[in-house]
Each structure stands twice: as C-alpha cells, then as structure tokens.
C-alpha cells in the first residue's frame, strides 16, 4: 500500500498582497500532485487547509478542479478533511462541490450517510454520521479541525470516544504539543500527545507548517505521527535562508534555515520526503547604530539575495531619534529582488531590561488553561462559543484555584491567626514598628457573612451571574 500525504496547501493566497504569490502556491500544489501520480500511489491524503479561505474565489476553485482532475483521470482517490482556514460554520462548503464532481472524498462527521467504492459511514445519532474512506481493506478515518474545548470536554475525550476500536489511518488538522515546539503553536496547541487515540498505523497530520515526525518508540502510539509541513513558505519563520549582520560582524553571515518544502510518499506506513520547488525566502536582520550604517549594510546584504527571492529585512539597533521605514523602502528598488519588505526593531534610546518573571509567577494553572482556549481565531471562537461557555461554567462549578501574583524578592507575609491582624515584615535589619492604633476589627456579623460558602446560581447557564458569584 502506497499513498501521498499532503497538507497546508493554502490555494488562493496572495502573500504580501503580491499576485505572483498566488501562482507560487498553485505551482507547488500542481507539482506535488503530479509527483504523487507519477509515483503510482494508491490514494492521496490532503490533511486540511487545501484553501486559504473558506470561500475561495472562482479562479481558485477552477484551478483546484484542474489540478485534482489529474489523479481522478488515473483512478486515484483523494481523501480530504477541512482545516481551520477552509472550514465553515455551515453544513456545506466548497468541499461539497469538489465531492460532487468526484474529485475528493471528505471524511469526518456528516449530516448524511455515504456509501460507495471509497467511502463507508456509521450512524451515530438521528442526524449525525461518521464517514470514513476505504481503499481495499484499509480504513482512512479523520475529522476536520476543531478547537481544544470541542475535543476535550472535561473528562470526555471526543477523539478517543469517536475512534475507539478503529484501525488504519487517522487524519487530523490539529497541533499536537509534542511536535509543536519552536512553532507558533508551542503555547497554543490543540491536543496533548496522550489525548490522541491509539491503534492507528499512521497519523496523517496537518496544521503545523514545518516538517515534523515522531516514531512509535518516541510516543508510545501504534504508528508514526507525521506533519509534512506547508507546500510553500507561509511565514518568515519558515525562511529558506537567514542573513545576520550584527554590530560585531565585519561582513554578513548567510545560513540555510529550515529544510526543503514538500510532502510525503508513504509505503507500508514508512514516510519518504519528496521536495517541491518553493520560492527562496530570506530572513535578514541588520544591526546598526546610525541610519547611515543601516543603509550601508542593507545595500551590502542585497547582493547576497537571489533575484527571484522574497526578502523580509528587519532593522535593529539603537539609533538616536529612531528611523522611519519610509527612508528605506526605496533603497533596493533597483536591486532586482522579486519582493522585499522592511520591518523595524530600532529604538531611539537604550532600554534597560528588567528581570523576567517566569510563567508560573505570572499565571495560575487555571489562567494558563483559559488563555490556551482563548488563543484562537475569532471565526473559530464564534463557531465553538457554546462549547466554550459550557466548559467555562463547568470549571466554575468545580472551583477555580486562586493564586496571587507576587514578584520575585517580595518578602513573605506571615499568615495571621484567626481574630488577629497580620503585620507586614519588612526585609530590613531594623525592627518593624508596631502601628500606633490597632486596626479596626470587622463586626461580628460581617465575619459570619465571610464564612458562608459562595452560593451557586440557580441558573448555571447565566454566566454573568455566576461570574459575579451571586452579588447584586
């Protein structure tokens, strides 16, 4: 059994508002599909974000249809799931059109059953079916992108419940914490490693745009976890080359950064990487102490950047009065570089850095969990709002631990005994003076009132009332 695993195509994107980038994204997708067809694969997986937006333009749809016709003519089925970029809050999407044309088979939760040469389904409830793909005896399961609170609901793990006892391939568009290090999803992952259902021979993943793999010996799961990464470079963090020209350097340093872009051909569940020709992308950082020095260094590094490349040039340093990017925008207009843009981290005066507080000192575990849930796109947040509210209410029912944020070096305040006030002990060799007047004690009635447990609202769905803890 041999198949292709592609993810994060982002068809239709004009990065930096440059029309030529549309052709770049389309070109690498066509190249990947052509190479998969030439390799005589049995089927193709597209693990989410085939499109850059959920409502692609007519031109983008036309181009997607033309490319997906290539495997259809050879009788090669293409199985897809919707990623966070191309999913909609409605039941229908552009994937329904592609499926109607016989170009793809979308798997996951559906309103209607599917049955055919390459699809099967199982009824879960009155109007909900689990649809999966099949090629011979091999089952291909999957689910479109979901937010964390949609997948993990208290003690209920939706993925493990949904795919219990399933085998074959599992296709997901989610960020797994184990493979999210040094990516934008490091602190905004969707799932922890232990939350994945076991039993599958291959985990075809999308969403993280850099290539990552983890073997069963590393994870304890039954099959490898595999991210092929995006087909094109979608962010400066994915730059193919780095140029660094610091104040201490006599000449600029050029370094290759991330690995090549592409996809996987998988035979007997062993992935082999296949490269596509993505456009060169240079991340440049130039440091200087004056505008003249920065301009000179920028002109010097421009000779190291190929004419067909994209370059993001970041200016750094301490320059009196700062700099305006308008003074640099035309500096390389005759360089021939296909596209470049400037960013500035220049400051007008030195800023003394203070001691950095750790994450544990800034946030409680509850606050970190809440921030993790909230770090999603507005579209995704609105889609899962009811699930989020239910999760939040449940957490308040359980009781949320509180922890005061105390900066390093702050002296501890001894815990006061009941009925006594606490003195602040200053970190000083001198003995702290007692206050001239004893602090006022609260009336007995108020003390009794404080001891009463906080009542739960009669209507737990009233989030505002619950957050105010029943106060008028």
C-alpha positions as CSV (number, residue, x, y, z in Angstrom):
1,X,0.0,0.0,0.0
2,X,1.5,3.4,-1.1
3,X,-0.1,6.8,-0.6
4,X,0.8,10.5,-0.7
5,X,0.4,12.7,2.4
6,X,0.0,16.5,1.6
7,X,-1.1,19.3,4.0
8,X,-1.5,23.1,4.2
9,X,-1.6,24.0,0.5
10,X,-3.4,27.3,1.1
11,X,-4.6,27.7,-2.5
12,X,-5.6,31.3,-3.4
13,X,-3.2,33.1,-1.1
14,X,-1.6,36.2,-2.4
15,X,1.1,36.6,0.3
16,X,2.2,40.2,0.9
17,X,-0.7,41.2,-1.5
18,X,1.6,40.1,-4.4
19,X,-0.3,38.4,-7.3
20,X,2.7,36.3,-8.2
21,X,2.4,34.5,-4.9
22,X,-0.9,33.1,-6.0
23,X,0.9,31.3,-8.8
24,X,3.6,30.1,-6.4
25,X,1.1,28.4,-4.1
26,X,-0.8,26.9,-7.1
27,X,2.5,25.8,-8.7
28,X,3.8,23.7,-5.8
29,X,0.4,22.1,-5.4
30,X,0.4,21.0,-9.0
31,X,3.9,19.8,-8.7
32,X,3.1,17.7,-5.6
33,X,0.0,16.1,-7.3
34,X,2.0,15.4,-10.5
35,X,4.8,13.7,-8.5
36,X,2.2,11.7,-6.5
37,X,0.5,10.5,-9.6
38,X,3.9,9.6,-11.3
39,X,4.8,7.6,-8.2
40,X,1.7,5.5,-8.9
41,X,0.2,5.9,-5.4
42,X,-2.9,4.1,-4.4
43,X,-4.5,7.2,-2.9
44,X,-3.7,10.8,-1.8
45,X,-4.4,12.4,1.6
46,X,-4.8,16.2,2.0
47,X,-4.8,16.9,5.7
48,X,-6.5,20.2,5.8
49,X,-6.1,23.8,4.6
50,X,-6.4,23.0,0.9
51,X,-7.7,26.5,0.5
52,X,-6.5,29.7,2.3
53,X,-10.1,30.9,3.0
54,X,-13.4,29.1,3.4
55,X,-14.9,31.0,0.4
56,X,-12.3,30.7,-2.3
57,X,-12.6,32.8,-5.4
58,X,-14.0,31.3,-8.7
59,X,-10.5,31.4,-10.1
60,X,-9.1,29.4,-7.1
61,X,-11.9,26.8,-7.4
62,X,-11.3,26.5,-11.2
63,X,-7.5,25.9,-10.6
64,X,-8.2,23.4,-7.8
65,X,-10.5,21.5,-10.1
66,X,-7.9,21.4,-12.9
67,X,-5.2,20.0,-10.6
68,X,-7.4,17.5,-8.9
69,X,-8.5,16.2,-12.3
70,X,-5.0,14.7,-12.6
71,X,-5.5,11.9,-10.0
72,X,-9.1,11.4,-10.9
73,X,-8.2,10.5,-14.5
74,X,-5.8,7.8,-13.2
75,X,-8.5,6.4,-10.8
76,X,-6.6,7.6,-7.7
77,X,-9.0,8.7,-4.9
78,X,-8.2,11.9,-2.9
79,X,-9.3,12.0,0.7
80,X,-9.6,15.3,2.5
81,X,-10.5,17.0,5.7
82,X,-11.2,20.7,6.3
83,X,-8.6,22.7,8.1
84,X,-9.1,25.8,10.2
85,X,-8.7,28.0,7.1
86,X,-11.1,26.3,4.8
87,X,-13.8,25.1,7.2
88,X,-17.2,26.9,7.5
89,X,-19.8,27.1,10.2
90,X,-22.4,25.9,7.7
91,X,-23.0,22.4,6.7
92,X,-22.0,22.9,3.1
93,X,-18.6,24.2,1.8
94,X,-16.5,24.2,-1.3
95,X,-15.6,20.6,-0.5
96,X,-19.1,19.5,-1.3
97,X,-18.7,20.9,-4.8
98,X,-15.4,19.1,-5.2
99,X,-17.0,15.9,-3.9
100,X,-20.0,16.3,-6.2
101,X,-17.5,16.5,-9.1
102,X,-15.9,13.2,-8.0
103,X,-12.6,14.9,-7.3
104,X,-12.3,14.3,-3.5
105,X,-13.8,12.3,-0.7
106,X,-14.3,14.3,2.5
107,X,-14.3,12.3,5.7
108,X,-15.5,13.0,9.3
109,X,-18.8,13.9,10.8
110,X,-21.6,14.4,8.3
111,X,-25.4,15.0,8.3
112,X,-25.9,12.3,5.6
113,X,-24.5,8.8,5.2
114,X,-22.0,8.0,2.5
115,X,-21.5,4.6,0.8
116,X,-19.6,3.8,-2.3
117,X,-16.4,2.3,-3.6
118,X,-14.2,4.5,-1.5
119,X,-16.5,5.5,1.4
120,X,-18.4,4.0,4.3
121,X,-20.4,5.5,7.2
122,X,-21.9,4.7,10.5
123,X,-25.0,6.3,12.1
124,X,-24.1,8.0,15.5
125,X,-27.4,9.8,16.2
126,X,-30.5,10.9,14.4
127,X,-28.8,13.3,12.1
128,X,-25.1,12.6,12.5
129,X,-22.9,10.0,10.7
130,X,-19.2,9.1,10.9
131,X,-17.9,8.9,7.4
132,X,-14.5,7.3,6.6
133,X,-12.6,6.4,3.5
134,X,-11.6,2.9,2.4
135,X,-9.1,1.5,-0.1
136,X,-9.3,-2.3,-0.2
137,X,-9.2,-3.4,3.5
138,X,-7.6,-0.2,4.7
139,X,-9.8,2.4,6.5
140,X,-9.0,6.1,6.5
141,X,-10.5,7.9,9.4
142,X,-10.4,11.6,10.1
143,X,-12.0,14.8,11.5
144,X,-11.9,18.4,10.4
145,X,-10.2,21.0,12.6
146,X,-11.8,21.6,16.0
147,X,-10.8,23.8,18.9
148,X,-9.5,22.2,22.0
149,X,-12.7,22.7,24.1
150,X,-14.6,21.0,21.3
151,X,-12.4,17.9,21.5
152,X,-11.7,17.7,25.3
153,X,-14.8,18.3,27.4
154,X,-14.0,17.7,31.0
155,X,-13.3,14.0,31.4
156,X,-14.7,13.3,27.9
157,X,-12.1,12.9,25.1
158,X,-14.2,13.2,21.9
159,X,-11.5,11.8,19.6
160,X,-11.0,8.7,21.8
161,X,-14.7,8.1,22.0
162,X,-15.3,8.7,18.3
163,X,-12.5,6.4,17.0
164,X,-12.5,3.7,19.7
165,X,-11.5,0.4,18.2
166,X,-10.8,2.0,14.8
167,X,-7.7,1.0,12.8
168,X,-5.8,2.1,9.7
169,X,-5.0,5.8,9.2
170,X,-6.2,8.8,11.3
171,X,-6.1,12.2,9.5
172,X,-6.3,15.3,11.7
173,X,-5.7,19.0,11.3
174,X,-4.6,19.8,14.9
175,X,-1.4,21.0,16.6
176,X,0.0,18.3,18.9
177,X,2.1,19.7,21.8
178,X,4.8,17.0,21.4
179,X,5.6,18.3,17.9
180,X,4.7,22.0,18.3
181,X,8.0,23.1,20.0
182,X,9.5,26.2,18.3
183,X,6.4,26.8,16.2
184,X,3.6,29.4,16.6
185,X,1.5,26.6,18.2
186,X,4.0,25.8,21.0
187,X,1.7,27.5,23.6
188,X,-1.5,27.2,21.6
189,X,-1.6,23.5,20.9
190,X,-5.0,21.7,20.3
191,X,-4.1,18.4,21.8
192,X,-1.6,16.8,24.1
193,X,0.2,13.7,22.9
194,X,-1.6,11.4,25.4
195,X,-5.0,12.7,24.2
196,X,-4.6,11.0,20.7
197,X,-6.5,7.7,20.2
198,X,-4.2,4.7,19.9
199,X,-4.4,1.8,17.5
200,X,-3.7,3.5,14.1
201,X,-0.9,2.5,11.8
202,X,-0.3,6.1,10.6
203,X,-1.3,9.6,11.9
204,X,-1.6,11.9,8.9
205,X,-1.4,15.4,10.4
206,X,-1.7,19.0,9.2
207,X,-1.7,22.5,10.7
208,X,2.0,22.8,11.8
209,X,3.7,24.3,8.7
210,X,7.2,22.8,9.3
211,X,8.1,19.2,8.8
212,X,7.9,17.1,11.9
213,X,7.8,13.3,12.6
214,X,7.7,11.1,15.7
215,X,8.1,7.4,15.8
216,X,6.1,5.0,17.9
217,X,9.3,4.4,20.1
218,X,9.1,8.1,21.0
219,X,5.4,8.5,21.6
220,X,4.2,5.1,22.7
221,X,1.5,5.2,20.0
222,X,0.9,2.4,17.5
223,X,2.1,4.4,14.4
224,X,4.2,7.4,13.4
225,X,3.0,11.0,13.8
226,X,3.7,12.9,10.6
227,X,3.5,16.6,9.6
228,X,4.7,17.2,6.1
229,X,4.5,21.0,6.6
230,X,3.1,23.5,4.2
231,X,4.0,23.3,0.5
232,X,5.0,26.9,0.3
233,X,6.7,29.2,2.8
234,X,3.9,31.0,4.6
235,X,5.8,32.9,7.3
236,X,9.2,34.5,7.9
237,X,9.9,31.8,10.5
238,X,9.9,29.3,7.6
239,X,12.5,31.2,5.6
240,X,14.8,29.1,3.5
241,X,17.9,31.3,4.3
242,X,19.0,33.6,7.1
243,X,21.3,36.6,6.8
244,X,22.6,38.1,10.0
245,X,24.7,41.3,10.1
246,X,25.3,42.4,13.7
247,X,27.3,45.3,15.0
248,X,30.2,42.8,15.8
249,X,30.3,41.3,12.3
250,X,32.8,42.6,9.7
251,X,30.7,41.0,6.9
252,X,27.2,39.4,6.8
253,X,26.6,35.8,7.6
254,X,24.4,33.7,5.3
255,X,22.9,30.5,6.7
256,X,20.4,27.9,5.4
257,X,17.4,27.8,7.8
258,X,14.6,25.3,7.5
259,X,14.5,22.2,5.4
260,X,13.0,22.0,2.0
261,X,9.3,22.2,1.4
262,X,7.3,19.2,0.1
263,X,5.2,16.2,1.1
264,X,5.5,12.5,1.9
265,X,5.2,9.4,-0.2
266,X,4.3,6.6,2.3
267,X,4.8,3.0,1.6
268,X,4.0,0.3,4.2
269,X,3.5,3.3,6.6
270,X,7.1,4.4,6.2
271,X,7.2,8.0,5.0
272,X,9.8,9.3,2.5
273,X,10.0,13.0,1.9
274,X,9.5,14.5,-1.6
275,X,10.7,18.0,-2.3
276,X,8.8,20.7,-4.3
277,X,10.3,23.9,-5.6
278,X,9.2,26.6,-3.3
279,X,10.4,30.1,-3.9
280,X,13.5,31.2,-1.9
281,X,12.6,33.2,1.2
282,X,15.3,35.2,3.0
283,X,15.0,36.5,6.6
284,X,17.5,39.3,7.0
285,X,18.5,41.1,10.2
286,X,20.8,44.1,10.1
287,X,22.0,45.9,13.2
288,X,23.5,49.4,13.3
289,X,23.9,52.5,15.5
290,X,23.1,55.1,12.8
291,X,20.9,55.5,9.7
292,X,24.0,55.7,7.5
293,X,25.3,52.4,8.9
294,X,22.0,50.6,8.5
295,X,21.7,51.8,4.9
296,X,25.2,50.7,4.0
297,X,24.7,47.3,5.5
298,X,21.3,46.8,3.7
299,X,22.9,47.6,0.4
300,X,25.7,45.2,1.2
301,X,23.4,42.2,2.0
302,X,21.2,42.9,-1.0
303,X,23.9,41.5,-3.3
304,X,23.6,38.1,-1.4
305,X,19.9,37.7,-2.1
306,X,18.9,35.9,-5.4
307,X,16.8,38.0,-7.9
308,X,13.8,35.5,-7.7
309,X,13.6,35.6,-3.9
310,X,11.4,37.1,-1.2
311,X,13.2,39.1,1.5
312,X,12.0,40.3,4.9
313,X,14.6,42.7,6.2
314,X,14.5,43.7,9.9
315,X,16.4,46.7,11.1
316,X,17.8,46.5,14.6
317,X,19.9,48.7,17.0
318,X,19.8,51.9,19.0
319,X,19.7,55.0,16.8
320,X,19.2,58.5,18.1
321,X,15.7,59.7,17.1
322,X,14.9,56.2,15.7
323,X,14.3,55.5,12.0
324,X,11.4,55.8,9.6
325,X,10.8,52.8,7.2
326,X,9.9,55.3,4.5
327,X,13.6,56.2,4.4
328,X,14.4,52.6,3.4
329,X,11.6,51.5,1.3
330,X,13.1,52.7,-2.0
331,X,16.7,51.7,-1.1
332,X,16.6,48.4,-3.0
333,X,14.2,49.4,-5.8
334,X,16.9,48.7,-8.4
335,X,18.2,45.5,-6.8
336,X,16.1,43.2,-8.9
337,X,14.8,41.3,-5.9
338,X,11.3,39.9,-6.7
339,X,9.8,41.3,-3.5
340,X,11.2,42.8,-0.3
341,X,9.8,44.5,2.8
342,X,11.3,46.2,5.8
343,X,10.5,45.9,9.5
344,X,12.0,47.9,12.3
345,X,13.1,47.0,15.8
346,X,15.2,50.1,16.1
347,X,14.8,52.1,19.4
348,X,15.6,55.7,19.9
349,X,17.4,55.1,23.2
350,X,18.7,52.1,25.2
351,X,16.0,50.3,27.2
352,X,17.2,48.6,30.4
353,X,15.7,45.1,30.6
354,X,14.3,44.0,33.9
355,X,14.3,40.6,35.4
356,X,11.9,38.4,33.6
357,X,9.2,36.7,35.5
358,X,8.5,33.0,34.9
359,X,5.2,31.7,33.5
360,X,4.5,30.1,36.9
361,X,4.8,33.5,38.7
362,X,2.5,35.3,36.2
363,X,-0.3,32.8,35.8
364,X,-2.1,30.1,37.8
365,X,-2.7,26.7,36.1
366,X,-6.3,27.8,35.6
367,X,-5.3,31.0,33.9
368,X,-2.9,29.3,31.6
369,X,-5.6,26.8,30.6
370,X,-8.1,29.6,29.9
371,X,-5.6,31.6,27.8
372,X,-4.9,28.4,25.8
373,X,-8.6,28.1,25.0
374,X,-8.9,31.7,24.1
375,X,-5.9,31.8,21.7
376,X,-7.9,31.0,18.6
377,X,-9.0,32.9,15.5
378,X,-12.3,34.9,16.0
379,X,-14.0,32.7,13.4
380,X,-13.1,29.6,15.4
381,X,-14.1,31.2,18.7
382,X,-17.6,32.1,17.4
383,X,-18.0,28.6,16.0
384,X,-17.3,26.9,19.3
385,X,-18.8,29.6,21.6
386,X,-21.5,27.3,23.1
387,X,-18.9,24.6,23.9
388,X,-16.6,27.1,25.4
389,X,-19.3,28.6,27.7
390,X,-20.3,25.1,28.8
391,X,-16.6,24.3,29.6
392,X,-16.2,27.6,31.5
393,X,-19.3,27.0,33.6
394,X,-18.2,23.5,34.4
395,X,-14.8,24.8,35.6
396,X,-16.5,27.3,37.8
397,X,-18.6,24.5,39.2
398,X,-15.5,22.6,40.1
399,X,-14.0,25.6,41.7
400,X,-11.0,27.6,40.4
401,X,-7.8,27.8,42.4
402,X,-6.7,31.4,43.0
403,X,-3.0,32.4,43.3
404,X,-1.8,35.9,43.8
405,X,1.0,37.1,41.5
406,X,4.0,38.1,43.7
407,X,7.1,39.4,42.0
408,X,10.5,37.9,42.9
409,X,12.1,39.4,46.0
410,X,8.9,40.4,47.7
411,X,9.1,39.4,51.4
412,X,6.5,36.9,52.6
413,X,3.7,38.0,54.8
414,X,3.2,35.7,57.8
415,X,-0.3,34.1,57.9
416,X,-2.5,35.8,60.5
417,X,-4.2,33.8,63.2
418,X,-7.9,33.9,63.4
419,X,-9.1,37.1,65.1
420,X,-5.7,38.8,64.7
421,X,-4.3,41.2,62.1
422,X,-1.1,40.4,60.1
423,X,1.9,42.7,60.2
424,X,4.0,43.2,57.1
425,X,7.5,42.2,58.0
426,X,9.9,44.4,56.1
427,X,13.2,42.9,54.8
428,X,15.3,45.2,56.8
429,X,17.8,44.9,59.8
430,X,15.6,47.4,61.7
431,X,12.7,46.0,63.7
432,X,9.4,46.9,62.3
433,X,7.5,49.4,64.4
434,X,4.0,48.5,65.7
435,X,1.2,50.6,64.4
436,X,0.1,53.4,66.7
437,X,-3.5,52.4,66.6
438,X,-4.8,48.9,66.5
439,X,-6.5,48.1,63.2
440,X,-10.3,48.1,63.3
441,X,-11.9,44.7,63.6
442,X,-14.8,43.8,61.4
443,X,-18.2,43.5,63.1
444,X,-19.2,40.0,64.2
445,X,-22.0,39.9,61.6
446,X,-19.6,40.6,58.8
447,X,-17.2,37.9,59.9
448,X,-20.1,35.4,59.9
449,X,-21.0,36.6,56.5
450,X,-17.5,35.9,55.2
451,X,-17.6,32.3,56.5
452,X,-20.6,31.4,54.4
453,X,-19.9,29.4,51.2
454,X,-20.4,31.2,48.0
455,X,-23.9,30.1,46.7
456,X,-24.1,28.6,43.3
457,X,-26.6,30.4,41.0
458,X,-29.9,28.7,40.5
459,X,-29.5,29.1,36.7
460,X,-25.9,27.9,36.0
461,X,-26.4,29.0,32.4
462,X,-26.4,32.6,33.5
463,X,-22.6,33.1,33.1
464,X,-22.7,36.7,34.1
465,X,-24.5,35.9,37.4
466,X,-22.1,33.1,38.1
467,X,-19.0,35.3,37.4
468,X,-20.4,37.8,39.8
469,X,-20.9,35.0,42.3
470,X,-24.5,35.9,43.0
471,X,-23.6,39.5,44.0
472,X,-26.3,42.1,43.2
